[in-house]
């Protein structure tokens, strides 16, 4: 998926640093036989499909980043949905004009934007990253270039409900930022292709289109690739 040659040494170093935060969260949680998902839902006696965990979501009032965890897909335990609220956006960053209007857009005073979802396995480790159609999270639709900029601003810098989970999710998104960028671009291309194939349908509300792009991930393998690419680039820099 990635054109590794286009990534700079600085980008690779930032990705490698984020990866160490991810691994450190695993290390700390493993000491008490905990994991990312278990840490998030441990205060709930029963885990219900489609319910948001934690109730009311997690929100950082400084960065205006938000997330929740829930479950409803086969082949996973559940997944995180991440967002940026409109107070975290700048002038000119507006929802795409001409998109259809639904009642859920009037139920809040905020033009929230979904960024990326993170699929998790039963052991509490990530399986994949994926994007979704608008109806899935009742968001407002922003163009890919704006969403990519929003991803850079995502940060959950609060202690509740779990500091390790908040650090992990923030770091994971930074680690996979180039992949997420590509997934968001593929999301928009999928929307264009779908609308062309089914011009009579409202593409953003079409229940036949749920996941708009997805990429399976392995943190350990990805970090190995990052280290190899860094070594190669640094070697060429020294040689040059």
KOLKOL-852050 format. One record per atom (N, C-alpha, C): residue number from 1; residue in one letter; atom name; x, y, z. Coordinates in steps of 0.001 Angstrom, whole numbers, always signed. Atoms other than C-alpha are relative to their C-alpha. Example, Ala and Ser with C-alpha at 12.3 -4.5 7.8 and 13.67 -1.06 7.14 Angstrom:
2
    nr   rest   atom      east     north        up
     1      A      N      +890     -1190        +0
     1      A     CA    +12300     -4500     +7800
     1      A      C      +900     +1200        +0
     2      S      N      -820     -1190       -60
     2      S     CA    +13670     -1060     +7140
     2      S      C      -770     +1090      +730
% end
This chain:
240
    nr   rest   atom      east     north        up
     1      X      N      +822     -1203        +0
     1      X     CA        +0        +0        +0
     1      X      C      +858     +1255        +0
     2      X      N      -837     -1195      -132
     2      X     CA     +2779     +2447      +850
     2      X      C     +1089       +64     -1061
     3      X      N     -1196      -251      +787
     3      X     CA     +5362     +3977     -1434
     3      X      C     +1068      +445      +998
     4      X      N      -956      -272     -1070
     4      X     CA     +8121     +3727     +1131
     4      X      C     +1065     +1016      -419
     5      X      N     -1045      -913      +473
     5      X     CA    +10557     +5683     -1028
     5      X      C      -390     +1455      +171
     6      X      N      +451     -1383      -131
     6      X     CA     +8420     +8806      -642
     6      X      C       +27      +494     +1447
     7      X      N       -45      -391     -1405
     7      X     CA     +8662     +8769     +3143
     7      X      C     +1387      +520      +361
     8      X      N     -1269      -604      -393
     8      X     CA    +11354    +11023     +4583
     8      X      C      +556      -676     +1249
     9      X      N      -610      +524     -1218
     9      X     CA    +13774    +10081     +7334
     9      X      C      -758      +493     +1226
    10      X      N      +740      -560     -1134
    10      X     CA    +11903    +12416     +9690
    10      X      C     -1330      -717      +193
    11      X      N     +1285      +712       -98
    11      X     CA     +8575    +10731     +8897
    11      X      C      +201     -1398      +555
    12      X      N      -268     +1356      -481
    12      X     CA    +10046     +7291     +9448
    12      X      C      +396        +5     +1475
    13      X      N      -401      -102     -1407
    13      X     CA    +11621     +8381    +12742
    13      X      C     -1213      +272      +884
    14      X      N     +1215      -287      -775
    14      X     CA     +8293     +9790    +13942
    14      X      C      -890     -1229       +89
    15      X      N      +779     +1237        -1
    15      X     CA     +6551     +6565    +12959
    15      X      C      +615     -1014      +958
    16      X      N      -690      +944      -880
    16      X     CA     +9183     +4488    +14761
    16      X      C      -204      +371     +1466
    17      X      N      +225      -460     -1377
    17      X     CA     +8797     +6614    +17896
    17      X      C     -1421      -328      +454
    18      X      N     +1390      +329      -338
    18      X     CA     +5007     +6204    +17813
    18      X      C      -145     -1492      +240
    19      X      N       +57     +1442      -168
    19      X     CA     +5493     +2470    +17429
    19      X      C      +509      -453     +1352
    20      X      N      -519      +347     -1316
    20      X     CA     +7522     +2339    +20614
    20      X      C     -1014      +303     +1102
    21      X      N     +1078      -296      -951
    21      X     CA     +4660     +4009    +22486
    21      X      C     -1049     -1113       -28
    22      X      N      +965     +1088      +141
    22      X     CA     +2314     +1345    +21119
    22      X      C      +501     -1246      +746
    23      X      N      -564     +1192      -641
    23      X     CA     +4628     -1465    +22246
    23      X      C      +104      +168     +1513
    24      X      N      -135      -249     -1433
    24      X     CA     +5144      +165    +25631
    24      X      C     -1344      -165      +708
    25      X      N     +1331      +198      -581
    25      X     CA     +1394      +205    +26254
    25      X      C      -302     -1488      +139
    26      X      N      +177     +1451       -99
    26      X     CA     +1282     -3522    +25476
    26      X      C      +810      -559     +1177
    27      X      N      -894      +506     -1050
    27      X     CA     +4222     -4116    +27836
    27      X      C      -572      +274     +1383
    28      X      N      +516      -380     -1305
    28      X     CA     +2669     -2236    +30756
    28      X      C     -1271      -782      +331
    29      X      N     +1254      +718      -239
    29      X     CA      -743     -3852    +30358
    29      X      C      +235     -1489      +229
    30      X      N      -284     +1432      -127
    30      X     CA      +750     -7338    +30017
    30      X      C      +474      -370     +1402
    31      X      N      -482      +283     -1358
    31      X     CA     +2287     -7039    +33487
    31      X      C     -1132      -462      +914
    32      X      N     +1149      +385      -819
    32      X     CA     -1200     -7412    +34961
    32      X      C      -990      -836      -810
    33      X      N      +806      +864      +881
    33      X     CA     -2489     -9735    +32197
    33      X      C     -1195      +732      -598
    34      X      N     +1036      -808      +623
    34      X     CA     -4525     -6908    +30692
    34      X      C      +337      +235     -1465
    35      X      N      -231      -388     +1389
    35      X     CA     -4930     -5747    +27093
    35      X      C      -815     +1242      -314
    36      X      N      +633     -1268      +354
    36      X     CA     -6223     -2708    +25221
    36      X      C     -1517       -57      +136
    37      X      N     +1457       +93       -45
    37      X     CA     -9827     -3859    +24830
    37      X      C      -491      -282     +1415
    38      X      N      +392      +335     -1361
    38      X     CA    -10065     -5435    +28273
    38      X      C      +106     +1185      +938
    39      X      N      -191     -1187      -827
    39      X     CA     -8740     -2263    +29852
    39      X      C     -1149      +986      -183
    40      X      N     +1050      -976      +292
    40      X     CA    -11451      -214    +28158
    40      X      C     -1366      -432      +533
    41      X      N     +1341      +471      -372
    41      X     CA    -14432     -2410    +29035
    41      X      C       -44      -688     +1370
    42      X      N       -99      +774     -1245
    42      X     CA    -13290     -3795    +32411
    42      X      C     -1014      +399     +1064
    43      X      N      +954      -452     -1015
    43      X     CA    -15775     -1732    +34419
    43      X      C     -1441      -349      -354
    44      X      N     +1348      +361      +439
    44      X     CA    -18750     -3181    +32549
    44      X      C      -178     -1511      +135
    45      X      N      +218     +1416      -262
    45      X     CA    -20172     -6513    +33665
    45      X      C      -308      -778     -1280
    46      X      N      +397      +654     +1243
    46      X     CA    -21644     -7333    +30243
    46      X      C      +357      +886     -1181
    47      X      N      -354      -738     +1213
    47      X     CA    -20384     -6317    +26801
    47      X      C     -1116      -203     -1020
    48      X      N     +1141       +83      +904
    48      X     CA    -23337     -5529    +24550
    48      X      C      +378      +480     -1394
    49      X      N      -232      -383     +1388
    49      X     CA    -23148     -5420    +20771
    49      X      C      -682     +1342      -293
    50      X      N      +460     -1312      +457
    50      X     CA    -23590     -1919    +19286
    50      X      C       +55     +1092     +1074
    51      X      N      -136     -1019     -1048
    51      X     CA    -23274      -168    +22681
    51      X      C     +1356      +696      -111
    52      X      N     -1263      -735        -4
    52      X     CA    -20630     +2550    +22916
    52      X      C      +740      -234     +1311
    53      X      N      -852      +143     -1180
    53      X     CA    -17738     +1931    +25299
    53      X      C     +1156      +982      -110
    54      X      N      +883      -155     -1155
    54      X     CA    -17289     +3927    +27361
    54      X      C     -1280      +734      -384
    55      X      N     +1222      -760      +283
    55      X     CA    -20833     +5316    +27500
    55      X      C      +315     +1498       -79
    56      X      N      -288     -1423      +163
    56      X     CA    -20732     +8897    +26242
    56      X      C     +1269      +284      -767
    57      X      N     -1231      -119      +788
    57      X     CA    -17490     +8255    +24324
    57      X      C     +1124      +665      +806
    58      X      N     -1164      -672      -589
    58      X     CA    -14015     +9642    +25122
    58      X      C      +267     +1260      -814
    59      X      N      -161     -1285      +673
    59      X     CA    -13428    +13310    +24315
    59      X      C     +1103      +799      +660
    60      X      N     -1049      -891      -489
    60      X     CA    -10385    +15572    +24647
    60      X      C      -435     +1436      -292
    61      X      N      +527     -1349      +214
    61      X     CA    -11620    +19158    +25166
    61      X      C     +1004      +982      -597
    62      X      N     -1003      -890      +591
    62      X     CA     -8327    +20684    +23990
    62      X      C      +193      -275     -1484
    63      X      N      -230      +351     +1405
    63      X     CA     -7823    +18791    +20735
    63      X      C     -1301      -232      -763
    64      X      N     +1316      +275      +581
    64      X     CA    -11547    +18099    +20136
    64      X      C       -18     -1344      -741
    65      X      N       -34     +1368      +508
    65      X     CA    -10677    +14484    +19343
    65      X      C      -948      -867      +821
    66      X      N     +1001      +844      -655
    66      X     CA    -13155    +11740    +20189
    66      X      C      +125     -1434      -513
    67      X      N       +68     +1380      +464
    67      X     CA    -13462     +7971    +20069
    67      X      C      -972      -801      +853
    68      X      N      +725     +1005      -782
    68      X     CA    -15570     +5040    +21156
    68      X      C      +325     -1372      -577
    69      X      N      -196     +1393      +404
    69      X     CA    -15384     +1249    +20943
    69      X      C     -1350      -688        -2
    70      X      N     +1210      +817       -11
    70      X     CA    -18196     -1075    +19942
    70      X      C      +199     -1213      -914
    71      X      N      -125     +1237      +775
    71      X     CA    -18888     -4364    +18161
    71      X      C     -1272      -260      -786
    72      X      N     +1144      +458      +793
    72      X     CA    -21137     -5556    +15342
    72      X      C      +445      -720     -1274
    73      X      N      -486      +647     +1223
    73      X     CA    -18889     -7066    +12621
    73      X      C      +496     -1412      +298
    74      X      N      -556     +1343      -117
    74      X     CA    -17981    -10696    +12063
    74      X      C     +1516       +53      -152
    75      X      N     -1438      +125      +184
    75      X     CA    -14347    -11743    +12327
    75      X      C      +845      +897      +879
    76      X      N      -749      -867      -913
    76      X     CA    -13352     -9355    +15107
    76      X      C      -704       +18     +1353
    77      X      N      +673      -208     -1278
    77      X     CA    -14026     -8613    +18752
    77      X      C      -841     +1263       -64
    78      X      N      +667     -1292      +130
    78      X     CA    -14978     -5016    +17984
    78      X      C      +939      +977      -685
    79      X      N      -870      -988      +636
    79      X     CA    -13511     -1774    +16695
    79      X      C      -180     +1379      +622
    80      X      N       +18     -1395      -407
    80      X     CA    -12668     +1786    +17602
    80      X      C      -441      +863     -1174
    81      X      N      +281     -1059      +965
    81      X     CA    -14184     +4730    +15736
    81      X      C      +623     +1293      +539
    82      X      N      -655     -1238      -423
    82      X     CA    -12170     +7961    +15872
    82      X      C      -557     +1182      -785
    83      X      N      +626     -1180      +576
    83      X     CA    -13382    +11492    +15142
    83      X      C      +777     +1267      +347
    84      X      N      -360     -1359      -374
    84      X     CA    -12503    +15161    +15080
    84      X      C     -1277      +822       -39
    85      X      N     +1176      -870       -48
    85      X     CA    -15194    +17622    +16142
    85      X      C      +321     +1338      -644
    86      X      N      -202     -1199      +817
    86      X     CA    -15691    +20897    +14324
    86      X      C      +787     +1100      +710
    87      X      N      -808      -995      -713
    87      X     CA    -14092    +23013    +17087
    87      X      C     +1494      -235      -190
    88      X      N     -1397      +285      +276
    88      X     CA    -10830    +21325    +16133
    88      X      C      +394      +302     -1430
    89      X      N      -251      -311     +1415
    89      X     CA    -11100    +22499    +12546
    89      X      C      +241     +1497      -176
    90      X      N      -319     -1395      +280
    90      X     CA     -9960    +25745    +10967
    90      X      C      -955      +561     -1053
    91      X      N      +858      -661      +979
    91      X     CA    -11718    +28281     +8739
    91      X      C      +229      -596     -1384
    92      X      N      -108      +571     +1338
    92      X     CA    -12461    +26862     +5333
    92      X      C      -124     -1503       -31
    93      X      N      +157     +1452       -72
    93      X     CA    -12611    +23253     +6518
    93      X      C     -1471      -302      +287
    94      X      N     +1445      +164       -85
    94      X     CA    -16278    +22596     +5835
    94      X      C      -422     -1319      -641
    95      X      N      +520     +1193      +661
    95      X     CA    -18380    +19539     +4955
    95      X      C      -171      +232     -1498
    96      X      N      +136       -84     +1451
    96      X     CA    -18596    +18782     +1252
    96      X      C     -1366      +582      -351
    97      X      N     +1256      -620      +408
    97      X     CA    -21223    +20986      -366
    97      X      C      -757      -925      -940
    98      X      N      +812      +798      +895
    98      X     CA    -24106    +19344     -2165
    98      X      C      -306     -1400      +488
    99      X      N      +322     +1324      -516
    99      X     CA    -24166    +16208        -8
    99      X      C     -1431        -3      +522
   100      X      N     +1370      +112      -490
   100      X     CA    -27582    +14936     +1008
   100      X      C       -58      +368     +1476
   101      X      N      +182      -418     -1385
   101      X     CA    -29001    +16127     +4314
   101      X      C      -912      -992      +715
   102      X      N      +787      +943      -793
   102      X     CA    -30259    +13762     +6997
   102      X      C      -312      +602     +1363
   103      X      N      +453      -548     -1281
   103      X     CA    -32054    +14387    +10284
   103      X      C     +1078       -86     +1071
   104      X      N     -1030      +132     -1037
   104      X     CA    -29080    +13135    +12319
   104      X      C      +984     +1168       -20
   105      X      N      -876     -1165       +72
   105      X     CA    -27139    +16181    +11118
   105      X      C      -548     +1170      +814
   106      X      N      +633     -1083      -766
   106      X     CA    -29623    +18412    +12968
   106      X      C      -100      -324     +1484
   107      X      N      +136      +435     -1384
   107      X     CA    -29471    +16443    +16209
   107      X      C     +1164      +437      +877
   108      X      N     -1160      -499      -750
   108      X     CA    -26191    +18089    +17261
   108      X      C      +403     +1340      -589
   109      X      N      -472     -1305      +477
   109      X     CA    -24580    +21505    +16968
   109      X      C     +1471       -98      -393
   110      X      N     -1394      +277      +310
   110      X     CA    -21368    +20055    +15567
   110      X      C       +92      -775     -1296
   111      X      N      -231      +717     +1255
   111      X     CA    -20126    +18950    +12140
   111      X      C     +1143      -996      +184
   112      X      N     -1020      +982      -361
   112      X     CA    -18248    +15893    +13378
   112      X      C      +469      -766     -1230
   113      X      N      -584      +741     +1117
   113      X     CA    -15911    +14013    +11023
   113      X      C      +645     -1285      +498
   114      X      N      -632     +1281      -312
   114      X     CA    -15011    +10325    +11226
   114      X      C     +1356       -71      -694
   115      X      N     -1355       +81      +539
   115      X     CA    -11293     +9682    +10713
   115      X      C      +336     -1407      -474
   116      X      N      -392     +1377      +327
   116      X     CA    -10457     +5972    +10843
   116      X      C      -559      -931     +1073
   117      X      N      +420     +1018      -956
   117      X     CA    -11701     +2796    +12496
   117      X      C     +1111     -1034      +145
   118      X      N     -1039      +983      -302
   118      X     CA     -9443      +207    +14147
   118      X      C      -658     -1290      +464
   119      X      N      +567     +1306      -339
   119      X     CA    -10559     -3427    +14140
   119      X      C      +915      -733      +979
   120      X      N      -764      +664     -1053
   120      X     CA     -9490     -5478    +17174
   120      X      C      -370     -1477       +98
   121      X      N      +269     +1423      -175
   121      X     CA     -9127     -9212    +17803
   121      X      C      -346      -311     +1452
   122      X      N      +420      +395     -1342
   122      X     CA    -10138    -11189    +20884
   122      X      C     +1113       +93     +1039
   123      X      N     -1118      -150      -938
   123      X     CA     -6674    -10749    +22416
   123      X      C      +296     +1458      +296
   124      X      N      -205     -1423      -239
   124      X     CA     -6908     -6958    +22288
   124      X      C     +1056      +630      -871
   125      X      N      -980      -558      +936
   125      X     CA     -4585     -6388    +19324
   125      X      C      -691      +408     -1299
   126      X      N      +659      -479     +1222
   126      X     CA     -5385     -4506    +16091
   126      X      C      +132      -971     -1160
   127      X      N       +52      +869     +1182
   127      X     CA     -6398     -6465    +13009
   127      X      C      +111      +793     -1297
   128      X      N       +30      -783     +1226
   128      X     CA     -7015     -3760    +10434
   128      X      C      -404     +1436      +294
   129      X      N      +493     -1372        +5
   129      X     CA     -7685      -105     +9725
   129      X      C     -1028       +90     -1121
   130      X      N      +984      -129     +1067
   130      X     CA    -10792      +837     +7774
   130      X      C      -759     +1321       +80
   131      X      N      +842     -1191       +75
   131      X     CA    -12910     +3768     +6625
   131      X      C     -1431      -438      -271
   132      X      N     +1406      +352      +128
   132      X     CA    -16683     +3870     +6492
   132      X      C      -774     +1068      -767
   133      X      N      +916      -928      +637
   133      X     CA    -19540     +5462     +4614
   133      X      C      -622      +918     +1054
   134      X      N      +494     -1022      -918
   134      X     CA    -21259     +8489     +6136
   134      X      C     -1050      -511      +967
   135      X      N     +1112      +448      -828
   135      X     CA    -24354     +6708     +7459
   135      X      C      +449      -857     +1177
   136      X      N      -463      +946     -1020
   136      X     CA    -22282     +4279     +9528
   136      X      C      +178      +686     +1350
   137      X      N      -266      -720     -1248
   137      X     CA    -21258     +6871    +12118
   137      X      C      -805     +1293      +119
   138      X      N      +835     -1214       -24
   138      X     CA    -23826     +9609    +11326
   138      X      C      +858     +1253       +87
   139      X      N      -927     -1135       +31
   139      X     CA    -21050    +12053    +10525
   139      X      C      -421      +993     -1073
   140      X      N       +69      -864     +1172
   140      X     CA    -20708    +14915     +8087
   140      X      C     +1143      -407      -922
   141      X      N     -1007      +463      +958
   141      X     CA    -18772    +14140     +4914
   141      X      C      +931     +1138      -384
   142      X      N     -1038      -953      +378
   142      X     CA    -15516    +16005     +4391
   142      X      C      +864      -598     -1100
   143      X      N      -883      +457     +1069
   143      X     CA    -13201    +15806     +1397
   143      X      C     +1252      -632      +596
   144      X      N     -1153      +765      -481
   144      X     CA    -10201    +13503     +1710
   144      X      C     +1127      +897      +491
   145      X      N     -1124      -856      -402
   145      X     CA     -7652    +16328     +1868
   145      X      C      -226      +632     +1372
   146      X      N      +291      -528     -1332
   146      X     CA     -9427    +17798     +4904
   146      X      C      +122     -1091     +1060
   147      X      N       -46     +1091      -974
   147      X     CA     -9772    +14431     +6638
   147      X      C     +1447      -383      +312
   148      X      N     -1421      +292      -216
   148      X     CA     -6053    +13759     +6149
   148      X      C      +606     +1020      +965
   149      X      N      -497     -1037      -917
   149      X     CA     -5329    +17080     +7868
   149      X      C      -538      -218     +1410
   150      X      N      +591      +247     -1318
   150      X     CA     -7704    +16158    +10703
   150      X      C      +727     -1130      +728
   151      X      N      -712     +1134      -617
   151      X     CA     -5825    +12897    +11315
   151      X      C     +1244      +497      +728
   152      X      N     -1192      -555      -637
   152      X     CA     -2699    +14933    +12108
   152      X      C      -309      +610     +1360
   153      X      N      +372      -695     -1238
   153      X     CA     -4615    +16663    +14914
   153      X      C      -587      -932     +1057
   154      X      N      +618      +919      -954
   154      X     CA     -6029    +13556    +16563
   154      X      C      +947      -288     +1162
   155      X      N      -758      +308     -1215
   155      X     CA     -4792    +13216    +20124
   155      X      C      -966       -89     +1173
   156      X      N      +790      +158     -1217
   156      X     CA     -6456    +11903    +23269
   156      X      C      +963      +118     +1174
   157      X      N      -950      -301     -1064
   157      X     CA     -4462    +13511    +26066
   157      X      C      -745      +215     +1315
   158      X      N      +726        -9     -1267
   158      X     CA     -6721    +12726    +29022
   158      X      C      +225     -1344      +685
   159      X      N      -298     +1208      -774
   159      X     CA     -6425    +10138    +31785
   159      X      C     -1126     -1027       -43
   160      X      N     +1157      +900       -71
   160      X     CA     -9944     +8662    +31658
   160      X      C      -462      -424     -1390
   161      X      N      +220     +1035     -1020
   161      X     CA    -11229     +6047    +31121
   161      X      C     +1222      -884      +222
   162      X      N     -1227      +776      -137
   162      X     CA     -7788     +4514    +30576
   162      X      C     +1138      +741      -690
   163      X      N     -1142      -706      +582
   163      X     CA     -4536     +6366    +30074
   163      X      C      +764      -874      -995
   164      X      N      -701      +837      +991
   164      X     CA     -2789     +3384    +28417
   164      X      C      -756      -111     -1325
   165      X      N      +777      +111     +1238
   165      X     CA     -5644     +3019    +25899
   165      X      C       +62     +1300      -787
   166      X      N       -44     -1297      +678
   166      X     CA     -5635     +6743    +25123
   166      X      C     +1358      +251      -655
   167      X      N     -1347      -133      +566
   167      X     CA     -1867     +6776    +24619
   167      X      C      +160      -934     -1192
   168      X      N      -121     +1009     +1070
   168      X     CA     -2041     +3604    +22511
   168      X      C      -711      +436     -1268
   169      X      N      +775      -366     +1186
   169      X     CA     -4770     +4860    +20188
   169      X      C      +608     +1212      -704
   170      X      N      -661     -1180      +583
   170      X     CA     -3080     +8228    +19673
   170      X      C     +1263      -412      -746
   171      X      N     -1264      +430      +607
   171      X     CA      +258     +6538    +18950
   171      X      C      -239      -891     -1216
   172      X      N      +274      +892     +1122
   172      X     CA     -1265     +3885    +16673
   172      X      C      -354      +798     -1259
   173      X      N      +379      -829     +1143
   173      X     CA     -2782     +6550    +14441
   173      X      C     +1214      +744      -549
   174      X      N     -1225      -655      +476
   174      X     CA      +555     +8376    +14280
   174      X      C      +912     -1005      -702
   175      X      N      -819     +1049      +600
   175      X     CA     +2333     +5124    +13504
   175      X      C      -458      -307     -1423
   176      X      N      +552      +398     +1297
   176      X     CA       +22     +4350    +10595
   176      X      C      -498     +1190      -827
   177      X      N      +508     -1180      +698
   177      X     CA      -521     +7910     +9384
   177      X      C      +103       -89     -1515
   178      X      N       -58      +111     +1467
   178      X     CA      +758     +7257     +5824
   178      X      C     -1005     -1011      -562
   179      X      N      +980      +994      +426
   179      X     CA     -1460     +4163     +5555
   179      X      C     -1408      +586       +87
   180      X      N     +1314      -614      -181
   180      X     CA     -4457     +6054     +6922
   180      X      C      -269     +1029     -1089
   181      X      N      +135      -983     +1088
   181      X     CA     -3847     +8822     +4404
   181      X      C      -449      -691     -1288
   182      X      N      +350      +730     +1213
   182      X     CA     -4026     +6278     +1579
   182      X      C     -1407      -582       +83
   183      X      N     +1344      +552      -181
   183      X     CA     -7155     +4646     +3007
   183      X      C     -1076     +1069      -189
   184      X      N      +964     -1092      +157
   184      X     CA     -8916     +8013     +3125
   184      X      C      -140      +393     -1466
   185      X      N       +62      -275     +1436
   185      X     CA     -8008     +8690      -503
   185      X      C      -790     -1092      -722
   186      X      N      +738     +1113      +597
   186      X     CA     -9325     +5231     -1425
   186      X      C     -1484       +77      +354
   187      X      N     +1393      -203      -418
   187      X     CA    -12497     +6003      +536
   187      X      C      -729      +908      -980
   188      X      N      +641      -943      +918
   188      X     CA    -13261     +8995     -1697
   188      X      C      -137      -584     -1404
   189      X      N       +72      +627     +1315
   189      X     CA    -12470     +7030     -4837
   189      X      C     -1124     -1032       -40
   190      X      N     +1080      +988       -73
   190      X     CA    -14853     +4272     -3704
   190      X      C     -1356      +681      -100
   191      X      N     +1260      -749       +50
   191      X     CA    -17611     +6839     -3197
   191      X      C      -295      +445     -1427
   192      X      N      +171      -449     +1386
   192      X     CA    -17063     +8223     -6701
   192      X      C      -419     -1164      -894
   193      X      N      +306     +1171      +820
   193      X     CA    -17110     +4762     -8264
   193      X      C     -1405      -535      +293
   194      X      N     +1315      +510      -390
   194      X     CA    -20208     +3702     -6312
   194      X      C     -1112      +895      -561
   195      X      N      +989      -930      +515
   195      X     CA    -22118     +6837     -7282
   195      X      C      -153      -124     -1506
   196      X      N       +44      +196     +1446
   196      X     CA    -21208     +6250    -10911
   196      X      C      -752     -1274      -365
   197      X      N      +661     +1285      +256
   197      X     CA    -22434     +2639    -10729
   197      X      C     -1484       +42      +342
   198      X      N     +1390       -76      -454
   198      X     CA    -25659     +3498     -8871
   198      X      C      -446     +1466       +90
   199      X      N      +315     -1438        -7
   199      X     CA    -26559     +7081     -9899
   199      X      C     -1351      +330      +612
   200      X      N     +1335      -249      -533
   200      X     CA    -30151     +6692     -8686
   200      X      C       -32       -53     +1529
   201      X      N       -44      +135     -1459
   201      X     CA    -29049     +6057     -5076
   201      X      C      +723     +1181      +648
   202      X      N      -770      -945      -815
   202      X     CA    -27886     +8415     -2330
   202      X      C     +1213      -766      +524
   203      X      N     -1186      +797      -313
   203      X     CA    -24335     +7097     -2069
   203      X      C      +343       +41     +1482
   204      X      N      -392      -144     -1400
   204      X     CA    -23809     +8420     +1475
   204      X      C      -931      -731      +961
   205      X      N      +969      +690      -851
   205      X     CA    -26901     +6624     +2808
   205      X      C      -288     -1418      -476
   206      X      N      +211     +1325      +595
   206      X     CA    -26626     +3404      +787
   206      X      C      +492     -1088      +953
   207      X      N      -355     +1055      -974
   207      X     CA    -26698      +481     +3258
   207      X      C      +783     -1138      -636
   208      X      N      -827     +1005      +667
   208      X     CA    -25029     -1704      +645
   208      X      C     +1475      +393       -25
   209      X      N     -1389      -474       -68
   209      X     CA    -21877      +406     +1044
   209      X      C      +297      +437     +1423
   210      X      N      -318      -276     -1411
   210      X     CA    -20554      +276     +4593
   210      X      C     +1483      +318      +172
   211      X      N     -1448      -204       -93
   211      X     CA    -16759      -159     +4551
   211      X      C      +501      +476     -1358
   212      X      N      -436      -607     +1258
   212      X     CA    -15125     +2056     +1922
   212      X      C     +1469      -267      -316
   213      X      N     -1377      +451      +222
   213      X     CA    -11503      +902     +2360
   213      X      C      +479      -687     +1267
   214      X      N      -481      +742     -1169
   214      X     CA     -9611     -1478     +4638
   214      X      C     +1377      -559      -294
   215      X      N     -1359      +522      +152
   215      X     CA     -6056     -2653     +5258
   215      X      C      +373      -775     +1256
   216      X      N      -426      +824     -1131
   216      X     CA     -4890     -5519     +7488
   216      X      C     +1361      +468      +499
   217      X      N     -1256      -505      -566
   217      X     CA     -2080     -4590     +9864
   217      X      C      +603      -978      +998
   218      X      N      -766      +684     -1041
   218      X     CA      +612     -6151    +12045
   218      X      C     +1037      +992      +498
   219      X      N      -891     -1029      -535
   219      X     CA     +2382     -3660    +14287
   219      X      C     +1450      -454       -28
   220      X      N     -1378      +483       -75
   220      X     CA     +5454     -5822    +14740
   220      X      C      +646       -52     -1383
   221      X      N      -553       +79     +1352
   221      X     CA     +5959     -6499    +11020
   221      X      C      +207     +1389      -593
   222      X      N       -76     -1369      +505
   222      X     CA     +5307     -2860    +10184
   222      X      C     +1201      +732      +600
   223      X      N     -1143      -653      -657
   223      X     CA     +7866     -1645    +12730
   223      X      C     +1324      -543      -529
   224      X      N     -1209      +579      +595
   224      X     CA    +10449     -4048    +11316
   224      X      C      +287      +641     -1351
   225      X      N      -160      -646     +1301
   225      X     CA     +9853     -2573     +7863
   225      X      C      +457     +1442      +151
   226      X      N      -407     -1388      -250
   226      X     CA    +10168      +945     +9237
   226      X      C     +1478       +65      +364
   227      X      N     -1406       +13      -416
   227      X     CA    +13480      +125    +10899
   227      X      C      +911      -314     -1182
   228      X      N      -800      +341     +1181
   228      X     CA    +14792     -1469     +7697
   228      X      C      +100     +1183      -948
   229      X      N        +8     -1153      +900
   229      X     CA    +13779     +1548     +5624
   229      X      C      +819     +1150      +573
   230      X      N      -796     -1049      -648
   230      X     CA    +15321     +3926     +8153
   230      X      C     +1484      -281      -146
   231      X      N     -1409      +392      +129
   231      X     CA    +18590     +2028     +8145
   231      X      C      +500      +238     -1418
   232      X      N      -369      -173     +1403
   232      X     CA    +18639     +2074     +4353
   232      X      C      +158     +1467      -362
   233      X      N       -41     -1430      +332
   233      X     CA    +17898     +5796     +4075
   233      X      C     +1152      +708      +704
   234      X      N     -1114      -612      -729
   234      X     CA    +20368     +6765     +6775
   234      X      C     +1352      -421      -592
   235      X      N     -1238      +464      +643
   235      X     CA    +23029     +4626     +5106
   235      X      C      +281      +755     -1284
   236      X      N      -176      -757     +1228
   236      X     CA    +22450     +6375     +1784
   236      X      C      +368     +1444      +283
   237      X      N      -323     -1385      -355
   237      X     CA    +22568     +9742     +3501
   237      X      C     +1462      +135      +389
   238      X      N     -1407       -32      -416
   238      X     CA    +25934     +8954     +5084
   238      X      C      +919      -206     -1184
   239      X      N      -822      +291     +1177
   239      X     CA    +27278     +7566     +1822
   239      X      C       +49     +1182      -969
   240      X      N       +71     -1135      +933
   240      X     CA    +26164    +10648       -74
   240      X      C      +685     +1224      +491
% end
